[in-house]
Amino acid sequence: MTIISSSLDEESLKLLDDIQSNYGLKNKSQALRLAISMASDTMHAESPDEGNVEGVLVIVRRNHDDPWMIRIQARYQGCIVTQMHSHLKDSKCLEVMVLSCDAETLSEFMRDIRSENKADYVKFVKG
């Protein structure tokens, strides 16, 4: 195995400790490998190589009054098979969308959502 050196801020270190504790891992190296593996799984689910992709997109977004998500949904309305919008506490909203589109469009859709940096949670689950 290769040994690397890494700098983490206090928040990232706390998150790594939480991963280690929650998954019952023996050390931070195992926690880091798990975090990398999970991030890789997410990347591959959100950026498939080619073809049609179907699945469920779950988003928890901040500030119900900010119309950023509506603009993105309008851009990708051809991908959205069905959707649910629900109000949560503290002006947050839950968006659940069933999507069906080509892989490239899904990648663009996810990139547009993440680039706004206005969602607390974004997860695509491939069907």
C-alpha positions as CSV (number, residue, x, y, z in Angstrom):
1,M,0.0,0.0,0.0
2,T,1.1,3.5,-0.7
3,I,1.4,6.0,2.2
4,I,0.3,9.6,1.5
5,S,0.3,12.7,3.6
6,S,-2.8,14.8,3.7
7,S,-3.9,18.1,5.4
8,L,-7.4,18.3,6.8
9,D,-9.2,21.2,8.4
10,E,-11.0,20.6,11.7
11,E,-14.4,19.9,10.1
12,S,-13.0,17.4,7.7
13,L,-11.1,15.6,10.5
14,K,-14.3,15.5,12.6
15,L,-16.2,14.0,9.6
16,L,-13.4,11.4,9.1
17,D,-13.6,10.5,12.8
18,D,-17.4,10.2,12.5
19,I,-17.0,7.8,9.5
20,Q,-14.5,5.7,11.5
21,S,-16.8,5.6,14.5
22,N,-20.1,5.0,12.7
23,Y,-18.7,2.2,10.5
24,G,-16.7,0.6,13.3
25,L,-13.4,1.0,11.5
26,K,-10.1,0.4,13.2
27,N,-8.3,3.5,11.9
28,K,-8.5,6.7,9.8
29,S,-6.9,4.9,6.8
30,Q,-9.8,2.5,6.6
31,A,-12.2,5.5,7.0
32,L,-10.5,7.4,4.2
33,R,-10.6,4.3,1.9
34,L,-14.3,3.9,2.6
35,A,-15.0,7.6,2.0
36,I,-13.1,7.4,-1.3
37,S,-15.0,4.3,-2.3
38,M,-18.3,5.9,-1.5
39,A,-17.4,9.0,-3.4
40,S,-16.4,6.9,-6.4
41,D,-19.7,5.0,-6.3
42,T,-21.6,8.3,-6.3
43,M,-19.5,9.6,-9.2
44,H,-20.2,6.5,-11.3
45,A,-23.9,6.6,-10.5
46,E,-24.2,10.2,-11.4
47,S,-21.9,10.0,-14.5
48,P,-22.6,6.8,-16.4
49,D,-20.7,6.3,-19.6
50,E,-23.4,6.1,-22.2
51,G,-27.0,5.1,-23.0
52,N,-30.3,5.8,-21.3
53,V,-30.3,6.1,-17.5
54,E,-33.2,5.8,-15.2
55,G,-33.3,6.4,-11.5
56,V,-34.4,8.6,-8.6
57,L,-32.9,12.0,-7.7
58,V,-33.3,13.2,-4.1
59,I,-32.4,16.7,-3.1
60,V,-32.8,18.7,0.1
61,R,-32.4,22.3,-0.7
62,R,-32.2,25.4,1.4
63,N,-34.4,28.5,1.1
64,H,-37.8,27.6,-0.4
65,D,-38.1,31.2,-1.8
66,D,-35.0,30.9,-4.0
67,P,-36.2,29.8,-7.5
68,W,-32.8,28.2,-8.6
69,M,-34.2,24.6,-8.6
70,I,-37.3,25.7,-10.7
71,R,-35.0,27.1,-13.4
72,I,-32.9,23.9,-13.5
73,Q,-36.0,21.7,-13.6
74,A,-37.3,23.8,-16.5
75,R,-34.0,23.2,-18.4
76,Y,-34.3,19.4,-17.9
77,Q,-38.0,18.9,-18.0
78,G,-37.7,16.3,-20.7
79,C,-35.8,14.1,-18.3
80,I,-38.3,14.3,-15.4
81,V,-40.8,11.5,-15.5
82,T,-42.4,12.5,-12.2
83,Q,-41.6,14.6,-9.2
84,M,-42.6,15.4,-5.7
85,H,-41.9,18.6,-3.8
86,S,-42.4,18.8,0.0
87,H,-41.8,21.6,2.4
88,L,-39.5,20.9,5.4
89,K,-38.6,22.8,8.5
90,D,-36.5,26.0,8.3
91,S,-37.6,26.9,4.8
92,K,-36.0,23.8,3.3
93,C,-37.6,21.7,0.6
94,L,-37.4,18.0,-0.4
95,E,-37.3,17.3,-4.1
96,V,-37.7,13.8,-5.4
97,M,-37.6,13.2,-9.1
98,V,-37.8,10.1,-11.2
99,L,-35.5,10.7,-14.2
100,S,-35.1,9.0,-17.6
101,C,-32.5,10.5,-19.9
102,D,-29.2,9.9,-21.7
103,A,-26.1,9.7,-19.6
104,E,-24.6,12.9,-20.8
105,T,-27.7,14.9,-20.0
106,L,-27.8,13.3,-16.5
107,S,-24.2,14.4,-15.9
108,E,-25.1,18.0,-17.0
109,F,-28.2,18.0,-14.8
110,M,-26.2,16.9,-11.8
111,R,-23.4,19.3,-12.5
112,D,-25.9,22.2,-12.8
113,I,-27.5,21.3,-9.4
114,R,-24.1,21.0,-7.6
115,S,-22.7,24.1,-9.1
116,E,-25.4,26.2,-7.5
117,N,-24.1,25.1,-4.0
118,K,-27.6,25.6,-2.6
119,A,-28.5,22.0,-1.7
120,D,-27.7,20.2,1.6
121,Y,-28.1,16.8,0.0
122,V,-28.0,15.6,-3.6
123,K,-28.1,11.8,-4.4
124,F,-29.0,10.0,-7.6
125,V,-29.9,6.3,-7.2
126,K,-29.6,4.5,-10.5
127,G,-32.6,2.2,-11.3
